[in-house]
Every structure is written in C-alpha cells, then in structure tokens.
Amino acid sequence: MDFTSRAIAYCRPGFEKDLAAEFAARCAKSGVAGHSLATPDSGFVLHEFDAPLEEAQRVVSYDHLIFARQLVWVRESLEDLPEKDRLTPILAAINRVHGRFGRVWAETADTNEAKTLSSFLKRFMPHLERALHEGRRLVDRNDAPNLHLFFIDSSHVFICTSDPANASPWPMGIARLRMPREAPSRSTLKLAEAFFGLLSEDERNSSLRAGLRAVDLGAAPGGWTWQFVSRGLLVTAVDNGPMSESVRATGLVEHVRADGFVWKPSKPVEWMVCDMVEQPSRVAQLVAEWVASGRCRRSMFNLKLPMKKRHDAIEQARNLIYKRMSVSGRDWTLRFKHLYHDREEVTGYLASIKHG
Ligand SMILES: C[S@@+](CC[C@H](N)C(=O)[O-])C[C@H]1O[C@@H](n2cnc3c(N)ncnc32)[C@H](O)[C@@H]1O
C-alpha cells in the first residue's frame, strides 16, 4: 500500500501561492503532513500528502479550495514519453488504473507555454479515445470518474482521476460560456458562471424562477441584471450610473439611483447581488446584514482582493459574515470560488437555509 498520494489543482496563473496556502490550511486542520510544489505562474499546484489516497480525499475536496479551478488525483506519472509513440505507454498506465470512466480530458495548465500543446492534443486525443472505447474503459454514466491527462509538456503527463460530484464539470476547470448577444457587459458571464459553479441544480431551479425578485447593487450597465431578467425574474437595479437599453426594454427592471450601501427593499426578496467595487470587509458586512435580517434569502457577491494576502482578506470577510450570521438565529451556508471569469476577486454565495 502506498502511504503518500498526490493531487493537482489547476488555477489562474499567479494564484499558486494562494492555492498552496489553502492546501496547507486543510492539511493542518486534519493533522496530515505534506507539501506543495507551487511554481509561480505555472497555473497549477501539485500537493503531496503523507497519507494514502482515501485519507487525502477526505482532507481536501474541490469545494474546499477557493482558488482551485479543478482538483484531480494523480494515479500515474509518465516522463520521457517517446516522441514516436506516446499512446502505448499512456494506455499501459491507464490500464493500471481500475474502473471505467465517464469522460476523458486531455488538459494543460492555462498558460501560454502550455497552450502550445493544443494542436498536439487535438491530434492525439482521437487515437486515445478510440483505444479506450475498444478496451471498454468508457461508460455512459454521469457518476463515473473523470479521467484527466494533465500534460506538463508533450513528453510528461500525469494520469489523474476526479469524482464528478466533487470536481468542476468543465475541461481544465474553465467555464466556456457563450457571451449572450443581448447582454450589456461581459461581466454577465461572471454571474452566469457563479450560478453553475456555486449553486446545486436544485438551488438553481428553485431560486432562478420567473416572478421571483432580485436586487442588483452596483448594477450598471446591467450584465448581472440581464442574467435575472433573461430568466423572468423582476430586478431592482441600484446604481447612479445608466442602465443599458437592452435590459430596460425587458420591462422587468426598476432602476433606482441610490447608494447601494444605504438603499433597502420594502419587502424581502429572493436575491441580492453585489458587484460594487469596495473594500471586501465592507461588502461582507453588507451582504451578511441583508441575509441575517431576512432582506434577501440569498446573495451572490464579488470580493475584490488585495494583490497580497488574498487568503487573509477572504478569511477576514468570512469571519465578519460568521459573526453577523451566528446571531441571526438562521441556518446558513457560505461558499467562495475564484471563478474563471474572476481576476483579482473571488465570488461568494451566502444563503439562509430553510428546513422542511
Ligand atoms: C463593476 S461595475 C458593475 C457591473 C455590473 N455588475 C454589470 O454586470 O454590468 C460596478 C458598479 O457599481 C456602481 N457602484 C459603486 N459604488 C456604488 C454605490 N455605493 N452605490 C451604488 N452603485 C455603486 C458603479 O457605479 C458601477 O456601475
């Protein structure tokens, strides 16, 4: 039995230190030793645990790691792949991994250097997929493990698996969303990704229904508002700036020119979202106040992070939210993720939970 195990988490290049700090925090909490290889701007962190795979998988999950776009578990590592036939050793390595796979992805880090491999991968993948089909290693089931081939370069690959219930559903953890033609700003993609990345399917179905009410603080020009109105929700858009004609034309938007830190709704609403550029601690307090006091049931919000000590800024926001929510008498959930469409910010989700 192997008493060490390795995970690879993909991230936006430049955030490796933050991701490694998260691995270290999870391991410290569980008393599991280990160390990270986190090369600056590499776009991934490799963490070695002094624990077998099953134990390491209990210590760290995809949801725990805010800065991870994807989390995969290393099963085999191949270096010095022969240029003339990479397929044979890769298939032999995959054959040493038990079970069948729901999906197979050839991946690299999200760096310019790694992207130069993309034409090689396009040529290589059909051969691999055909061989896996012939070997009956693929199965048409959503809950079957994902198989990831994470290429460092064309001669070095990690063969990894992930549990679809505990992983990003997108190749390379990158949410490739189509920019809706009518949406007024690209930041619409951020909220679209947050709905998929931070909510369960049940939560999406119950909270994004036509007729429910949403408040958008810092709404102009209306990319986030558009995500709601395109699903038939009614939006109060709070911003001193102008809202775009495309969202106003839906007839589902009331534009209020006011300070988002002061304005309050007359009745409770399902959603409050906040994209105002402000101190993370100020946004955290505002969001906690809305959910704790029952002004809204759920909130999606952006925390703009400082260049350094990003992890600390999130922890400070988390503590402020914890402090306010713990005296609210409500059950609640708080999640954060550094989404593909986030740059120097993370997206948070805070909601009160109803029972029964
Ligand atoms: C990043 S933009 C929002 C973009 C918007 N989410 C979208 O998708 O189009 C931030 C907005 O917050 C607004 N804002 C900043 N501080 C505010 C405040 N105290 N009250 C209301 N709006 C504010 C700005 O006017 C700006 O329009």
The ligand as a MOL file (V3000), in Angstrom:
LIG
                    3D

  0  0  0     0  0            999 V3000
M  V30 BEGIN CTAB
M  V30 COUNTS 27 29 0 0 0
M  V30 BEGIN ATOM
M  V30 1 C -18.1700 46.6270 -11.8530 0
M  V30 2 S -19.4960 47.6930 -12.1280 0 CHG=1
M  V30 3 C -20.8920 46.6380 -12.1650 0
M  V30 4 C -21.0710 45.8970 -13.4270 0
M  V30 5 C -22.3860 45.1430 -13.4520 0
M  V30 6 N -22.4040 44.0550 -12.4790 0
M  V30 7 C -22.6640 44.5570 -14.8160 0
M  V30 8 O -22.6830 43.3390 -14.9450 0
M  V30 9 O -22.8870 45.3100 -15.7640 0 CHG=-1
M  V30 10 C -19.6820 48.4760 -10.5700 0
M  V30 11 C -20.8450 49.4130 -10.4780 0
M  V30 12 O -21.0290 49.7150 -9.1060 0
M  V30 13 C -21.5230 51.0380 -9.0110 0
M  V30 14 N -21.3110 51.4840 -7.6410 0
M  V30 15 C -20.1410 51.6400 -6.9750 0
M  V30 16 N -20.3950 52.0700 -5.7170 0
M  V30 17 C -21.7390 52.1740 -5.5930 0
M  V30 18 C -22.6110 52.5580 -4.5360 0
M  V30 19 N -22.1360 52.9050 -3.3350 0
M  V30 20 N -23.9400 52.5290 -4.7630 0
M  V30 21 C -24.4540 52.1570 -5.9700 0
M  V30 22 N -23.6600 51.7750 -7.0010 0
M  V30 23 C -22.3320 51.7970 -6.8190 0
M  V30 24 C -20.7580 51.8020 -10.0810 0
M  V30 25 O -21.4940 52.9500 -10.4730 0
M  V30 26 C -20.6450 50.7420 -11.1940 0
M  V30 27 O -21.6690 50.9340 -12.1410 0
M  V30 END ATOM
M  V30 BEGIN BOND
M  V30 1 1 1 2
M  V30 2 1 2 3
M  V30 3 1 2 10
M  V30 4 1 3 4
M  V30 5 1 4 5
M  V30 6 1 5 6
M  V30 7 1 5 7
M  V30 8 2 7 8
M  V30 9 1 7 9
M  V30 10 1 10 11
M  V30 11 1 11 12
M  V30 12 1 11 26
M  V30 13 1 12 13
M  V30 14 1 13 14
M  V30 15 1 13 24
M  V30 16 1 14 15
M  V30 17 1 14 23
M  V30 18 2 15 16
M  V30 19 1 16 17
M  V30 20 1 17 18
M  V30 21 2 17 23
M  V30 22 1 18 19
M  V30 23 2 18 20
M  V30 24 1 20 21
M  V30 25 2 21 22
M  V30 26 1 22 23
M  V30 27 1 24 25
M  V30 28 1 24 26
M  V30 29 1 26 27
M  V30 END BOND
M  V30 END CTAB
M  END
